[in-house]
Amino acid sequence: MNLGVRWTLHGDGRTPAPGAVVRPDERLSWPRTAGLGAQHVVAMFGASFVAPVLMGLDPNLAIMMSGVATVIFLLATRGRVPSYLGCSLSFVGVAATIRASGGDSATVTGAVLVVGATLFLAGLAVQKFGARIIHAAMPPVVTGAVVMLIGFNLAPVTASTYWPQDQWTALLVMLFTGLAVVCLRGFFSRVAIFLGLLFGYAVSWVFDRIFGKIHSPMGGPEAVDHWRLDLSAVGQADWIGLPSFHAPSFEWSAILVALPVVIALIAENAGHVKAVGEMTGDSLDDKLGTAIAADGAASMLSTAVGGPPNTTYSENIGVMAATRVYSTAAYWAAAGFALLFGLCPKFGAVVAAIPGGVLGGITVILYGMIGLLGAQIWLNARVDLRNPLNLVPAAAGIIIGVGGVSLKITENFELSGIALGTIVVITGYHTLRALAPDHLKEQEPLLDAGTSTYDTVKSQ
């Protein structure tokens, strides 16, 4: 059985010839392959360890399980789809909503495990019936609206939780990160979030030395005196040890909040497979269902032990575009490095010490970028928002998702925010389409979110 773990040496194993690419089934020398693997880890670092912190989960476990998830994905796709799987930022708003209603980490991971199972089944359906099944249920107008409301639903988290902890540090980090994203080129532009975190650490340390403790909230309503950067737990943490595992628990209210993210994950996976296929010149349409199912299976395994869900990372597409090395051997090396990082509690303590003000500056940009990816899906699919059939359900769902509108069903159950907004977008669109006059029912293209990633890479 071909598992995609055998590679032929590309040329002399040193440097690809001008204009040549290292294909997924090829590799450079093992030292160079290990170096590329380390570069892939750094590329995914910014988002993949910020996401579990924002979700209230163990960053060590998140990094370790990202390595495991990558291995599962590479084996499932037989080494044809080079990809790194890291913690999905799409679930940050879900975690915040579940915790705000009294849920804990077990409730969060239980809800997300169900999402992983749903994604797995969706992948099997795509594998059997083809990508058109996605379009039938989730045309671009629906997918874009759901991705948008998931991102913008996070705005109150930044405004009420992170930013007030240290507004001036948050402002400086926001400005620095924005400059890094726009002005840096190549690899450094792809790790701009990571550079913003490092800058925030430095600013917080300097402010503590100059101004002393700050009097501000620390995630709660009451203001207290505290250090901006508290590294006391780092010194107490061991160098080697297992991360914190825990079992999930399942609550219907939390599951309903999390389920809409399936739409975003399908769009992310479809985009990734499309982009990689365009870059390598190998049509990967036959692997779309497998990729989606593999992501779902990896997310189920991660959340079953207390980790976060995973998704394919566009940051690593950027690394491949810059290096023209698409070897899956580099991703096996990256997975190995991630497993080693997961076994270092001291690393996790450093991550957990990220100051709230730093997260405030980062999330202002990060959450907005997540939301605007929905607009990118609309642009790529040429969704006409002048058509009321598109405009009405998208507008209603986004306002419900962003504003946290709730609908009380019974004394003990209500729908609100992301869950209610997604239901309104999906059911509203299909209901209106069934009732709309023929001139409003224009033929829409097949879901093709991948062009956004590919076009971005080509322009860099």
N, C-alpha and C positions, 0 to 999 in steps of 0.2 A: 504493500500500500504506500502510495506517495504522500508523505506528510509534509513535504516542502522543507525538509531540514538537510538537504544536500545541495551544495553550491559548487559551481565551477569557478576557478580563479579567473578574474578579469585581467587580461593582459599580463603584465608582470606583477600585478598585485599592489602596485604603488599608486600611480596617478593615471586616471582615465585619459585617453587621448583627447585632444581638442574636439569638442562636439559630440564625443561619445558618452553614453550613459551606462551605468552599472545596473543591469536588470535585476529584478527580484530574485532570480535563481543564480545570480552571480555574487561574488564577494571580492573585496580587496584582501590584503594580508590581514591576519588576525589582529595584530596590534592596531592597524588602521581601522579595522572593523570595530574594535573595542572603543577607539577614540570617537568614532561616529556614534556608537551607542551612547556614550557619555553625553555627547552633544544633544542627542534626542531627549535624554533625561532632563538636561538643563532647559531645553525648549518647552517641555511640558510642565516644568516645575512651577512656574508662576501661577498657573490656574489650578494645577492638580493638588497643590498643598494649601492654596488659599480656600478652595471650595470646601474641603472637610472642616476647616476651622470655622468658616461661616455657617456650616451645617451643625456645628457642635460635636463633630465626630473626631476620632483619633487620627491625626495626620500620619503617624507612623504606619498604622494599619492601612490607611488609604494608599500610601505609596507602595507598600508591600503588595496589596491586592491589585494595584494597577499593573504590576509586573506579572502576577498570575493571570490577570485578564488578558494581557497582551499575548501570553503564551497560548491561552485557549483560542484566541482569535486567529493567530498565525496557523495553529494546527487545523482549525476548522476550515479555513480558506485555502489550505494546502500550500501556503506560502505565496499565493498569487496576489494578495492584497497587502502590501507593506503598510503597517499602521501601528500606532501606539494607542492604547486605551487608557485614558486617565479619568479622574473624577469629573463628573458632569456638573457644570455650573447651573444647568437648567433646573436642578433640584433645590437650589439654595432658597428660593422663595417658598417652595413646598415645606422645607424643614422649618423655616421661620413661622409659617402659618400653623403647622402642627404644634410647635412648641408654644406659640402664643395661646393656643387653646388647651394647654395643660399636658401635652404629650412629652415624652422623654426620648432619649436616643433609640431605645428599643422600638418605640412607636414609629419613629422616623424610618428606621431601617426595615421594619415590617411592611410599611406602606410602599416603600420603594422596591422591596423584593417582589411584591405583586406587580409593580410596573415592569420589572425585569422579566417576569413570567409572561406578561402580556406582550412585551416586545419580542420575546422568543417565539411565541405563537404567531405573531405578525410576520416574523421572518419566515417561518414555515409556510405560511399562506402565500407570501410573495414568491417563495421558491416553487410552489406548486402552480400558482395561477399567473405569475408574472407581475411586473411593476404596475400594471394598469389597475390592479386592485387597490393600490394606494391612492391613485388619482380618483377613483370612483368615490371613495369615502372622504378623502382629504385633498381636494383641489388646492392650488396655490393660495387662493384668497383665504381659505380656512387655515392652512398651515401657517401662513404669514401672520394672521391675526392672533393665533394661539401663541406662537413664539413671541410676538410683541407683548401680549398681556402678561406672559410669564416673566419677561424681563422687567417691565415697568411696574409690576406688582411689588417689586423689591424696593421701590423708592422710599417708602416709609421706614424700612429697616435702616437705610443709610441716614435718613433725616432724624430719626428719633433714637437710634441706638449707638451708631458709631461716631458720627460727626460731632455730637455734643461732648464726647469725651475729651476732645482736644481740637477745637475748631481751627486754630492757626496751623498746627501740624497737618491737619486734614487738607487745608487750603494749599499749603506748600507741596504736599505729596500729589494732590490733584494736578497742580500746575506742572510739576516735574514729570509726572507720568504722561500727561498730555503732550508735552514737548518730546518726550522719548518716543512715543508712538508715532508722532508725525515726522520728527526731524532725523531720527536715527535710520540707518539703512541696513539692509541685509539681515544677518543673524540677530544683531542687537535690537532691531525693531521688533523682532518676534519674541524677545524676552523682556519687553518694556515693562510689563507688569511686575516681573521679578526685580528689575532694576528700581522700580518705584518703591517696592518693599524695602530693599536695601537702603535706599535714600531715606525712607521713613524711619527705619531703625536708627540711622545716624542722626537725623534731626531730633528724634525723641531723646536720644542719649545726650546730645549737646544741650537741649533745653533743660533737661534734668540737672545738668551740671551748672547751668547759668541761673535758672529761675527756681530750682528746687521743685518740691512737689506741686502738683496742680490740684485745684479744688474743682471737681466736676463729677458728673454721674459716671458710673462704671457699668452701664447697661441697665441700671435701675433708675427709679425716679429721684432718689436722694443723691445730692452732691456730697462727695467725700474727698479727703486729701489722699492722694496716691501718686506713686511714681508713674511716669509715662511708660517707661521701659523697665519692667521688673524681671530680671534674669535669675532670681534666687532659685527657681526650680531647675534651672539648667545645671547648676553645680551639684545638685542632689541627684540628678538623673544618672543612670548607669550608661556605660558606653555600649554594652551589648545586652539585649534582652528582647523578649517577645512583646509585641504591642498588646493593647487591651482588647480582648475579644468579648462579645456579648451576643446573646440570642435575640432575635427579633420578636416583637409582639404585634398583634394584628387588631386594628380597630377600623370599622367601616368608614367612620367620618374621615380618618386620616387617609385611607386608601382612595376615597373619592377625590380628595384634594390632590393626591399625587398622580392619579391616572392620566390627566391631560398631558403630562410631560411625554407620554409615549409618542405623541404627534411630533414634538420637537426632536426626539431621538431618532425617529424614522427619517425625518428630513436631514438631520446631521449625517446619518449613515449613508443615505442616498447621495448626498453631496460629496461625501468623502470618496465613495467608490467611483463616482463619476469623475472626480478630479484626478484620482490616481490613474484611472484608465486612460484619460486624456494625456497625462504626463508620460506614461510608460508606453503608450501606443498599443496597449492590449485591452481590447474590449472586455470589461468585467461585468457586463449586465447579468451574466449567468451566475455571478457570485453575490448579487445584491441581497437576495433572500438569505443566503448563508451568512453574510456579514451581519445582517440585522439580527438573525437568530443567535449568532455567536456573541454579539454584544449583550443580548438579553440573558444568555446563559452565564456569561461572565459576571454580569450585574447581580444575578441571583446568588451566585456563589459568594461574591463579596459581601452582600447585605446579609446573607445567612450567618456570617460570623461577626457582624457588627460594623462592616466597612460601608463606604458609600457606593453608589452605582457608577458605572463607567460609560464612556462614549469615545468614539474616534476623535482624534485631536487634529485640528487644522494647523496648529503650530508646527507639528511634525511634517506636514505637507510642505510648509515653508522651508524647513531644513532640507528636504529632498530636492526641492526646486533650486535651492542655492548650491547644493553640492552635486546634483545630478546623479546621486547614488541612491538607488531604490532597493538595494539589497535587503532582504528580510533578515539576513544574518546580523545586520546592525541592530535590528529591533529585538532579536534574541539577546544581544549584548545589553541593550537598554533594559530589558526585563530583568536580567541578572543584577544590574546595578540597583534597580528599584527594590529588589528583594533584600539586598544588603542594607540599603538605607532604612528599610522597614524594621530591621533588627537593631537599630541604634536609637534607644530611648532619648539620648541626649539631643539628637537631631529633632525629635518630636517636641522636646521641651523648648527648643529655640523657636520652632514654628508656633507653638502655643502661646509664646510670649509676645506675639505681634501686637503692638499697642492699638487701642481702639481708634485713636485719631488717624493712624496710618491706614487702617481698614476703611475709615470714612473717606479718605481721599481716593483710595483705590476703587472702592465700590461705586462712587459717583460716576466714574467713567465705565467701569466694568458692567454694572447693571444696565446702564444706558446702551452700551454696545450690544448686550444680549437682546434687549428689546428691539433695537434697530435692525438686527438680523432679520426680523420679520418683515420690515420694510424692504430689505434687500431681496427677499423671496418674491415679494410683489413686483419689484422692478424687473427681476430676471424673467418672470413669467408674464410680464406686461399686463398685469391685472388692472383693469379699468375701473377706478373708483368713482367714475362719473356714472357708472351703471348702478342703480339703486339695489339691484340684486346682490352686488358685491358690497356696496357701501353700508347698507342697513345692518346686516348681521355682524359685520366686522366692527362697526362703530359701537353697537350695543354691547358686544362681548368685551371689547377693550375697556370701555368705561366701567363695566361691572368688575373686570379683573383688576384694573388699576385702582379703582375707588374702594374695593372691598365690599361691594354691595352684597347683601345677604338675603336669602329667601328661606324663611322658617317653614319647614315641612310639618314637623310635629314638635311636641314639647322638648324632645331630646335630640332632634336632628334638624340641621339646617345646611343649605348649600350656600357658599359664598366665594368671593374672590376668584381664584384661578379655576376652580371646579365649575362654578356657576357660569363664569364667562365663557369657558370652553364649550359647555353644553349649549349655551345660547348661540355661539358662532356656528357650531356644527348642525344642530337641529334647525336653527333659524335659516341657514343657507339652503339646506336640502328641502325644507318645507316651502320656502319662498320660490325655489327653483321649480318645484312641482306645480306651483300655482301661477307662476309668472307668465306673461304673454311671450310668444315665440321670439319676438324681436329682442328680448332681453337675454335670451339663452344663447350666448355665443359659445363657440367651441373653444375650450381652453387646452393648452398644451399639457403633456404628461408632466407630472411632478419632476422638476429638474433643478433642485436646489443646489446641485453641485457646481453650476456655472459661477456662482458667486465666489466660491473658494478658488476655482481655477483662474477666473479673470483677475482676482486680486493678486494671485501668485505671479501671473504673467506680467502684470503691470509693475512689479517690484524689480 
